[in-house]
Amino acid sequence: MTCDPNQDAFIDPEIENGLVMRIKLYLTENVGNTFYNSCKCNETVPRRVADPGGPPCSCIDCESSCVEPPPPAVPSVVLILGLDVWVFSSIVIFVGSVLIFATYEIIYHVYGSRYTTPAEMSRLNDSQSDNFHQHPGDVTDVENRGNCIHRLRAWLEDKMFQDVDDFGYVTADYLDHLMYCANAPMSVTSGEPDSTMSCLASSGMPILPTVALGGFNGTKYNESTSVVLTFLVNNDPDPRSDHVKKAELWESAYIKLVQNWAQQHSNSVIISFQAERSVEDEINRQSNADIKTVVISYLVMFVYVDLRITLGLGGVLMVIISVVASVGMWSYVGTPATLIIIEVIPFLVLAVGVDNIFILVHDFEIDDQDADAILCSEEYRQNCTATAAAVDLNDGDRIPLHPHPNMALTIRTIVATRMGRTLGRVGPSLLLTSTAESVAFFCGALTSMPAVRAFALYAGVAIVFNFLLQIFAFVALLTLDARRHAANRFDIFCCFGLRSSTDHSQIAGHENNSMDSSRPVGEVDSLSLSSSALDDVQLSAPLENDGIPTIVPNWIEVGLDQRLAMPSDSYVLSYFNAMSTDLRVGPPVYFVVTSGHEYNSTIGQNAVCGGFGCPQESLTGVVSDASRISSYGRAPYHVAVQRFPNQSVGSTYFMAYHTVLQKPSDFIDALTNARLLADRVNKYWHNNQSDWHATNNPSPNSVFPYSVFYVYYEQYLTVVHDALVQIGICLGAILVVTFILLGMNVVATLMVLFGVVYILLSLLSLMALWNITLNAISLVNLVVTVGIAVEFCAHIIRAFSVSSEPTRLGRAKAALSDMGSSILRGITLTKLGGILVLAFSKSRLFEIFYFRMYLGIILFGALTGLLIVPVYLSYLGKNQSKTACTNNQHVPIFTF
C-alpha cells in the first residue's frame, strides 16, 4: 500500500457496521510478483515494535527529528611556528645547507686551500684562475519477457500526444504528469491529464528523477536537458561462463547499433553512451594504435647505437633477447605480463644495456691504440715471421710474437690481452650497477600492488640476463670484431679484406669516429670542474633546490583520470564528459550485510530499518544522514536477499547512490566516506567496541560498501604508503650492494645514494609541477628512476675511486673523462631521441606518463651524474695517499 491521492482507484474497502473489516488491493501481475510479494511477512518474523527511545516521527520522514551526527574526524595538521611541517622542514634544510656551504667557502678562501702536491701546484693555480559493471548475463532468454523500461518514456508513454478533454482545452499536459511522478515516483496512479497512468515502470520498479533525468537545477525536473537510459543485464560470477560471452556479444552489437543511430540523427540529438566492455575495448584499441609510436621510438634508439654495424646490432639484439628471456621465464612460471611491462621493460633494459655497451667499447678502444697501428702496418705484416718479434704495449708489457704466416696467433694474443685489461677496469663497475639494480627490483617485488610486483620481477630478471649476455656473449663479439678490425677485414662481410694498409686506415677512421667523438665530451666536463665560479654554482644548485623536492611532492595528486587512457577520438570520452556535466546522481553503492544478521529479532530489525520507530544509528538512518535524500530502496527486494536451502537469510544489500563524481579525487573520497559509514554502523552493531576494525574478509553480521568502481580506485587509498615502501626497499638494497662492492666505504656509498635520491626527488617535483598524478603507472616509472639513476651515478663514483690522480679535483676530472662520454652517449642521447618520438603519440596517457616522466628521468639523471655528483666528489671525496702519488700506483679497485 502506498500513500496516493487516488487510492480509491485500486483499493476497495469492505465496511461492516461502520468499520473497515477488509481491504481489497488490486495490483498488476508484475507489481504483485516483484514489489508487493517482496514486502510480505510470514508468521516466523515477529512484528517490529517502535524503538522506545526514538521520536514519534523518524529522522528519514521528519528532518526536524534528526540529531546532527558527529562530524568525521579531521586529519590533524602538524604546525611549527604557524607553518606546515613540510614547509618548515624545507626552509630549515635550505637555510641550513646554505649556511654550511657559505661557512665552508669562507673558511676555505680565507684560512686555507685544498691539499695538493708540489707537482700539482702550478696546474691547480692555473685552474683556479680560469674559474623523472559489466553486468553480463543470458540476454537471449529471460524469465520476465515484459519490457523493463527504466527511462523517461515510462512516465510519458503516448499520452502526451492525446487530447486531454472533450473540448480540446489544455488543462494539464505531459509536464504536469512528469512533475507529479518526479515528486511521487512510487505512485501507481497519477493526477492530470490521465489518472490511470502509473508512475512505475512496466516492470514495477520506481523511476527516480535524479537517475532518469539530467542537466536540471535543484528540483526543476521539467527543465532537464538530458535523459538517461539504462539497460540492465544480469551478471555472472564466472567471467568465462556462457552468460558473459553472450553478454559481450550483445554489448558489441549494441555499440554498433547506437553508433549508427547516433550518426544518422547527429543533427537532432547528441548521444553519449558506453557499455561495460567499452573501456577495455578502447584501451586495447589505443594500445594497438600506439604500437607504431613505440616501435618508432625504439628504432630511433637502436639506430643511434652506431658503433659498428655488427657490433651495434649484436649489442641491441642481446638487449632484446634479455627482455624476451625474462618475459618467457615469468610467463612459464605463471606471472602474467601487463601493458606496463611490455612498454617499460625495454626502455629500462635498453638504457642499462646500451650504457654498458658504450663503456665496454669505449674503454677497449682507448686501450693501446698503438697496438692497432702496429698490427695494421705493412712493415709489421711483412716482418711478422721474425723469430723473436714482440709488441710494446702502453703499460710496458711485452707480448712475444711467435712465427706464424698469417699473424692469427699474434692478433688473438694482443686482442685477448686488451680485452682482459678492459674487463679488469670496467667489469667491476658493470657488476656494481647491474647487481644493485637487479637486487633493488627483486626487493621491490615485495610490494602488494600486483602491477608493480610483476614489473619488478620482470625487470630484475631482464637486467640479470642482460648482464650475463654482455659479459660473455658481447665480450666475445667485441673480441671477434677487434680481430676482424686488426686483420683488415670488412664489417659484416668479414670473409673479405683489404691488401693495403692505406685503404684500411680509411675504414678504421670511419669505425673509430664513435671513439673520437667522445673526447670533446670529457674535455667539456673537465672544463666545468676547472672553473671555480662554475664549481660553486654547481654545488649551490642542489642546495637551493633542496627545499623544492621537500615541499613540492606534497602537492602531487593521487589517482588516474580514466579519460587519459582513451583515444582522442573515442566515443567514451563524450560519455565521461556528459557524466560530469549532465548527471545529477553518481554511481550506485550497495551496503552489503553479511550472513549472520538476526532479522527475526527486534534488535536485528532495528539495526537496519528506516522509518517510524527506527533508531537514527541504524544502517538506513546512517545512510540517510549522509545523503539527506529519501530512501526509496529497490523494488524487487527478492533479488537483494540471498536465501539458503534451510530458508535462513544470507547476505543482503541496501542500495543508495553516490553524489556526482567527476575527478579521480572524487571517486577516492566517495570510497573512503562509504567505508567510514560502514565502520560507523559496524561499531554501533558491536556496541561501540574500540578494538573493532574492518578486515579484508568481512566478518559475519557486518556491513561493507560496494560499488562498481571500487575495485579500480581502492589501490589509491594506499598508493602513497606503497610508494614509500617500494622506493625505500629499492634504496635500501642499493645501499647494501654498493657498500659491499665499493669496498665497504661509507662515503662512496652515501654519494651513490645521494645521487639516486636527488634524481628521484627532482622527478617528484616535476610530477607536481607538470600535473602528473601518482598511480600504478607513475609508481613503476619511479622504480625505473631508481634503477637508471644508479647508472648515471655509480660509474662516475667508482671511476673516481680507482683514479690514480692525487687530488680530489684531478680524480673527478679523470672520472668524467673515463665515464662521462659513455654516460652521455650511452644513456642520455640514446634515450633522448626515442623519448622525443613519444611526444607525438595520440594517447594522452603516453604523453603524460611516458614522454614527460622519461624526459625528466634522462635530463635530471644527466644533470646529476655529469655535473652535480662530480662537483660534490671534488669537495667531499678523499685525496689519494702520498705514497700512491709518489709511486704513481693505482689504488685498489674497491677503495674510495
Secondary structure, DSSP 4 states (H G I P E B T S, - for coil): ----TTGGGTEEEEEETTEEEEEEE---HHHIIIIIHHH---TTSPPPPPPTTS-SS-TTT-GGGPPPPPPPPPPP--EETTEEHHHHHHHHHHHHHHHHHHHHHHHHHHH------GGGHHHHHHHHHT---------SS-S--S----STHHHHTTGGGS-SSTT---S--HHHHHHHHHH-TT-SS--SS-TT--SS-TTS----HHHHEES--TT-GGG--EE---------S-TTSHHHHHHHHHHHHHHHHHHHHHHHTTTT-------TTHHHHHHHHHHHHHHHHHHHHHHHHHHH--S-HHHHHHHHHHHHHHHHHHHHHHHHHT----HHHHHHHHHHHHHHHHHHHHHHHHHHHHS-HHHHHHHH-HHHHHSTT-TTEEEE-TTS-EEEE---TT-HHHHHHHHHHHHHHHHHHHHHHHHHHHHHHHHHHHHHTTSS-HHHHHHHHHHHHHHHHHHHIIIIIIHHHHHHHHHHHHTTB-SS-TT-B-S-HHHHHHHHHHHTHHHHTTHHHHHHHHHHHH-HHHHHHHHHHHHHHSHHHHHGGGG--BS--GGGGS-TT-HHHHHHHHHHHTBSS--EEEEEEPTT--TTSHHHHHHH--STT--TTSHHHHHHHHH-S-----S-GGGGEEE-TTS-EEEEEEEEE-----SHHHHHHHHHHHHHHHHHHHHHHTTT-TT----SSPPSS-EEEE-TTHHHHGGGGSHHHHHHHHHHHHHHHHHHHHHHHTTS-HHHHHHHHHHHHHHHHHHHHHHHHTT--BSHHHHHHHHHHHHHHHHHHHHHHHHHHH---SSHHHHHHHHIIIIIHHHIIIIIHHHHHHHHHHTT-S-HHHIIIIIIHHHHHHHHHHHIIIIIHHHHHHHHSPPPPHHHHHHTPPPPTT--
